[in-house]
Amino acid sequence: MICVGIDVAKDKHDCFILSSEGEVLAGVFTIPNNRDGFETLLQRIRSCALPADKIKVGLEATGHYSYNILGFLLDCGLATYARFGREQSSSSPFPAW
């Protein structure tokens, strides 16, 4: 399995990719919070994965800053989970982990 972690921010997202065995496949890298950045992330994920690998993405649900990347990853068919902090509503429409 491939695990992707994303720290969400207003203008950029910090990402990290590792295997379920703990092997670092892509150390911390930063993408802009836009379509080009999301495409870069997707390419990076795919370059780390074999066709049979399951991919799970976890991200910090930081208000509306996470909406676009979350929607993009879900539209690409990736199992994507959003972690909500205490200040966020449990009635959010996004999946929580």
C-alpha positions in Angstrom: 0.0 0.0 0.0 1.1 3.6 -0.7 0.3 6.2 1.9 0.2 9.9 1.1 0.0 12.6 3.7 -0.9 16.2 2.9 -0.6 19.3 5.1 -3.1 21.8 3.7 -2.6 25.5 3.6 -4.0 28.5 1.7 -1.5 28.8 -1.1 0.4 25.5 -0.9 0.3 21.9 0.3 3.2 20.0 1.8 3.1 16.3 0.8 4.9 13.1 1.8 4.6 9.6 0.3 5.6 6.3 2.0 4.9 2.6 1.7 2.9 0.7 4.3 6.3 -0.8 5.4 7.5 2.7 6.3 9.8 3.2 3.3 10.0 6.8 2.3 9.0 6.9 -1.4 9.0 10.7 -1.7 10.2 13.0 1.1 8.5 16.2 1.8 7.7 18.2 -1.3 5.4 21.2 -1.8 2.8 21.8 -4.4 0.8 25.0 -5.1 -2.9 25.0 -4.2 -4.1 24.9 -7.9 -4.8 22.4 -10.7 -1.2 22.3 -11.8 -0.1 21.4 -8.3 -2.7 18.7 -8.0 -1.6 17.2 -11.3 2.0 17.2 -10.1 1.0 15.4 -6.9 -1.0 12.8 -8.9 2.0 12.2 -11.2 4.3 11.9 -8.1 1.9 9.4 -6.5 1.7 7.3 -9.7 5.5 7.3 -10.1 5.8 5.7 -6.6 3.1 3.1 -7.1 2.9 -0.2 -8.9 -0.4 -1.0 -10.7 -1.4 -3.5 -8.0 -0.7 -1.0 -5.1 -3.6 0.4 -3.1 -3.2 4.1 -2.5 -4.6 5.9 0.5 -4.4 9.7 0.9 -4.9 11.5 4.2 -5.2 15.2 4.4 -5.9 17.9 7.0 -9.3 19.4 6.3 -8.5 23.1 6.8 -11.7 24.8 6.0 -12.3 25.7 2.4 -8.6 25.4 1.6 -8.9 21.6 1.3 -12.0 21.5 -0.8 -10.3 21.6 -4.2 -7.6 19.1 -3.6 -9.9 16.7 -1.9 -12.4 16.9 -4.8 -9.6 16.4 -7.3 -8.2 13.3 -5.6 -11.6 11.8 -5.2 -12.4 12.5 -8.9 -9.2 10.7 -9.7 -10.5 7.6 -7.9 -8.0 7.8 -5.0 -9.2 6.7 -1.5 -8.9 10.1 0.2 -9.7 10.8 3.8 -9.9 14.2 5.5 -9.0 14.7 9.2 -11.1 17.3 10.9 -9.9 19.3 13.8 -12.0 20.1 16.9 -13.0 23.5 15.5 -14.7 21.9 12.4 -18.2 20.6 12.2 -18.8 16.8 12.2 -21.6 17.6 9.6 -19.0 18.3 6.9 -19.8 16.6 3.5 -16.2 15.2 3.3 -15.1 11.7 4.5 -13.3 11.7 7.8 -10.7 9.1 8.9 
